[in-house]
Amino acid sequence: MGIKRLDNVAIVVDDLNEAVEFFQALGMRLDGRADIEGDFADEAVGLEGIRSSIAVLETPDGHSRVELTTYLNPPQIETAPMAQNALGMHRIMFAVDSIEETLAAVDGEPLGSIANYENTYLLCYLRGPSGIIVALAEEIGK
C-alpha cells in the first residue's frame, strides 16, 4: 500500500528529438523510444484516439527517468512557457558535478544567474526545449 518509488516524470514537448538531445547533453542516457496508441492509452490518459511518440531517458545512477512525449493525435495544445511562480509543475532538478560545464554543454536559456545557497550549493535555473524549467544543483560544501 502506498508509493514504492518515483518511476518517471513525463513532459510533453513539441520537438521530441530536440528535447532528447537537450537531456542527453545534461548527461542522461536514452533508455528507449516507442510509439504509443490504443485503448489502454486512451483509458489511462483520458483522451480519445491517442497517438504519441515517447522517449525515456535515465540518469547516470539509474534511479530516475524522464519520459518525453510528443502527441500526434489529439493535437498538442500550444501554451506560453510557465513562469517560475505559476501554479503547477515548477521545475525538474538535477544534481551536477559542475554547473558551469553543464551550462556550456546544453542549449538552454538561464533564467537568472548562478546563486550560492549558504555555501552549500550552487543553484541555477534554465529554460530548455518546450519551455521546460530545469534546475541545476552543484554541491560545494557540507
LODO-506581 format. One record per residue (C-alpha): residue number from 1; x, y, z. Coordinates in Angstrom, 3 decimals, decimal comma. Example, Ala and Ser with C-alpha at 12.3 -4.5 7.8 and 13.67 -1.06 7.14 Angstrom:
<recs>
     k          x          y          z
     1     12,300     -4,500      7,800
     2     13,670     -1,060      7,140
</recs>
This chain:
<recs>
     k          x          y          z
     1      0,000      0,000      0,000
     2      1,336      3,440     -0,860
     3      4,133      4,630     -3,084
     4      7,094      2,319     -3,696
     5      9,211      4,716     -5,814
     6      9,085      7,569     -8,300
     7      9,041      5,829    -11,690
     8      9,380      8,839    -14,001
     9      8,402     12,411    -14,721
    10      6,603     12,876    -18,059
    11      6,879     16,086    -20,053
    12      5,026     16,931    -23,279
    13      7,355     18,551    -25,824
    14      6,845     19,957    -29,300
    15     10,115     18,590    -30,770
    16     10,998     15,168    -29,381
    17     14,441     14,985    -30,990
    18     15,431     18,437    -29,711
    19     14,294     17,554    -26,181
    20     16,153     14,207    -26,254
    21     19,340     15,977    -27,351
    22     18,935     18,550    -24,552
    23     18,578     15,899    -21,826
    24     21,439     13,859    -23,298
    25     23,620     16,987    -23,166
    26     22,739     17,197    -19,456
    27     24,165     13,679    -19,096
    28     21,074     11,470    -19,292
    29     21,123      8,212    -21,252
    30     18,418      7,325    -23,793
    31     16,716      4,222    -22,415
    32     14,277      3,737    -25,296
    33     11,768      5,182    -27,735
    34      8,289      3,974    -28,663
    35      5,105      4,944    -30,456
    36      2,064      4,728    -28,217
    37     -1,571      4,251    -29,248
    38     -4,519      2,064    -28,427
    39     -7,354      1,651    -25,963
    40     -5,009      1,336    -22,962
    41     -3,500      4,778    -23,689
    42     -6,923      6,386    -24,192
    43     -8,202      4,857    -20,952
    44     -5,164      5,747    -18,845
    45     -4,769      9,324    -20,081
    46     -8,433     10,163    -20,549
    47     -8,206     11,294    -24,191
    48     -9,577      9,616    -27,322
    49     -7,556      8,419    -30,281
    50     -4,137      8,919    -28,730
    51     -1,122      8,546    -30,989
    52      2,130      9,706    -29,466
    53      5,857      9,172    -29,638
    54      7,848      8,887    -26,435
    55     11,475      8,755    -25,406
    56     12,615      7,673    -21,946
    57     15,905      8,956    -20,575
    58     17,663      7,746    -17,449
    59     20,007      9,491    -15,037
    60     23,573      8,129    -14,834
    61     22,845      6,494    -11,466
    62     19,918      4,574    -12,982
    63     17,454      5,719    -10,312
    64     15,455      8,403    -12,142
    65     13,800      8,726    -15,525
    66     12,263     11,452    -17,656
    67      9,655     10,479    -20,240
    68      9,345     12,929    -23,110
    69      6,116     12,766    -25,134
    70      5,031     14,319    -28,405
    71      1,327     13,968    -29,221
    72      0,480     13,309    -32,856
    73     -3,230     12,918    -32,007
    74     -5,088     14,629    -30,491
    75     -3,129     17,721    -31,495
    76     -0,899     19,232    -28,841
    77     -2,118     22,426    -27,203
    78      0,337     25,279    -27,549
    79      0,791     27,310    -24,358
    80      3,163     30,020    -23,244
    81      6,113     28,813    -21,145
    82      5,264     28,717    -17,437
    83      6,566     31,428    -15,192
    84      8,746     30,286    -12,320
    85      5,956     31,109     -9,831
    86      2,993     29,677    -11,824
    87      0,774     27,051    -10,252
    88      1,556     23,549    -11,448
    89      4,783     21,680    -12,038
    90      7,541     24,106    -11,148
    91     10,748     22,521    -12,424
    92     12,860     19,375    -12,595
    93     16,186     19,498    -10,712
    94     19,388     17,606    -11,349
    95     22,489     17,302     -9,188
    96     25,566     18,034    -11,340
    97     29,319     17,973    -10,823
    98     29,781     21,428    -12,370
    99     27,077     23,951    -13,220
   100     29,456     25,907    -15,466
   101     30,384     22,815    -17,510
   102     26,762     21,680    -17,711
   103     25,578     25,095    -18,895
   104     28,295     25,089    -21,545
   105     27,117     21,664    -22,785
   106     23,406     22,469    -23,177
   107     21,446     24,857    -25,320
   108     19,370     26,375    -22,553
   109     18,488     29,890    -21,533
   110     19,458     30,725    -17,906
   111     16,570     32,369    -16,053
   112     18,860     34,154    -13,624
   113     22,427     33,677    -12,525
   114     24,278     31,024    -10,562
   115     23,333     31,527     -6,920
   116     25,223     30,419     -3,815
   117     22,945     28,870     -1,185
   118     24,614     29,105      2,224
   119     27,991     27,958      0,821
   120     26,420     24,512      0,423
   121     25,057     24,510     -3,133
   122     25,387     26,496     -6,307
   123     21,967     26,679     -7,970
   124     20,855     27,779    -11,424
   125     17,547     27,643    -13,312
   126     17,414     27,458    -17,099
   127     14,701     27,110    -19,697
   128     15,031     24,171    -22,057
   129     13,020     22,941    -25,039
   130      9,245     23,492    -24,975
   131      9,674     25,905    -22,056
   132     10,751     23,216    -19,558
   133     12,361     24,724    -16,458
   134     15,422     22,758    -15,353
   135     17,308     23,477    -12,144
   136     20,940     22,502    -11,658
   137     22,484     21,977     -8,216
   138     26,215     21,673     -7,568
   139     27,210     20,664     -4,035
   140     30,093     22,866     -2,847
   141     30,200     22,244      0,894
   142     28,795     20,087      3,646
</recs>
